[in-house]
Amino acid sequence: MLAIDIQNVTYSYPDTTTAIENISLQIPMGSKIALLGPNGAGKSTLLHHLNGLKLPQEGSISIMGVPLNKKSAKLIRQKVGLVFQDPDDQVISGTVWEDVQFGPRNLGLSEEEIEAVCNVALGSVGMLEFKQKAPYQLSYGQKKRVAIAGVLAMKPDIVILDEPMSYLDPQGQDEVAALLQGLNFMGKTVLLSTHDVDFAVSWADTIIIMKDGKLLEYGGPELLVNEKIVREAKLHLPRIARLFRMIPDLNLERLPTNEQEAARLLYKLLNFQETSFK
């Protein structure tokens, strides 16, 4: 079963601005997907469609085989959890616990079930000990983790995050990256939008690149070391690729996408140099 099936979707805002135009994508279950593109590319609008916050004006979207429409939107939101870019838009209750239990309570779960799912959700993001804290007492990174816990408490099969790394310090970014990896290990399909090319190329198994509301490219991490594509998308090469790009007369068929590929390439180059001088 596909996690997400998007066919020829177009959406325009009331002022006639076309946010996304004729987008078609198919995303398998269990994927790790990074959505990239310049500001105004339509990334957030597309994410809002996948959670049922917006409905296609043209084309169709199916989530795990369920067609998205007005009648199915509530069911879709149970299957797809959306974490907003700014946690202050999502974490709004008096305490962390009240915020995380809001979704399960609206589903009609019993008090025992709510207690169980919220404890698991907060524990999975390392925030269980903060459950009686008010959101204003938390750091920005902690609030991001609470927002993710609120989504996880709904037990979605697909987790979507809009710019999860924005405004986080390096430690906060590392914590969120580990959490995203853990979600995928749990069997969840994880899709996020990001401007962080280095993170995307090292974490994702699928890359989606948008520009001007259209799908520019769709494929594996190797897309982000293709200089023509990166330039057209107004992105930049990952740091590791840029480093190898600066070495004269290297003539690589493809630049490395991550540290493991770079290490293997360096090992081959060093062995070649050593053999050449013998």
C-alpha positions, 0 to 999 in steps of 0.5 A: 500500500502507498502511504501517499498517492497524489495525482495532478493536484492543483490549489490556488488561493482566493487572490488567484495565486497558484500555490501548487500546480499539477503535482503528482507523487507516490510515496511508499509506506515506511519512507523517509522523505525530505521536501525542499525548495526555495521560499514560496515553492508551495511546500507548506501548502502541499503538507497542509493537503496531506493532513486534510487541512486543505482539499485539492481544487483539482486532482486527487489525494489518497492516504493509505488508500483512503481518498481525501475529501470533506467526509474523510478529512477527519479520518485522514487527520488520524492517519496523518499527524502534522507538526507545524513549523512554530510550536507556539502555534500548536502547544497552547494548553496550560500544561504539557500534559493537557496539550498532549491529551487534547487529541486522544480525548477528542477521539473519545478514549477512556481515561486509562487509554489517554493516560497510556498513550500520552505517557508513551508519546511524551516518553518517546520524545524525552519529555515525560518529566516535564508533563506538568510544566507550562509551555512558557517554561520550556525551551523552543526545542522542548516545545517542538518535542511536545508538539511532536508528542501531541501528534504521536499521541494520536497514533498516526501512521504518517508523521509530517513536519514543517521545518522541524529544525528551524530556530534550533541550536545544534544540540536541539537539531541533533535531538530532533534528528534522533527522534525522527530516526526513531519514528521511522524505526517504529515503522512510521512514514516520516515526511518533512520540509527543510532548507537544510540540504546537509540533513536531507541528504544524510537522513532521507531516502527520498527527496522531493524538490519543488519550485514555483508550486511545481514538482521540479525533481523526485528521487533519491538523495543523489539529486542533491549532488546534481549541480544543475538541479541544485542550482535550478532549485536555488539550493546549494550542494551539501558541504561534503559534496562542495569539499570534493567539488573543490579538488582539482582534476578529480573528475568524479562521476558523482559527488558523495552524498554523505560521510560514509560515501566520502570516507570510502572515496577518500580511502580509494583515493589514498590507496591509489596515491600510495600505489602510484608512488611505489 
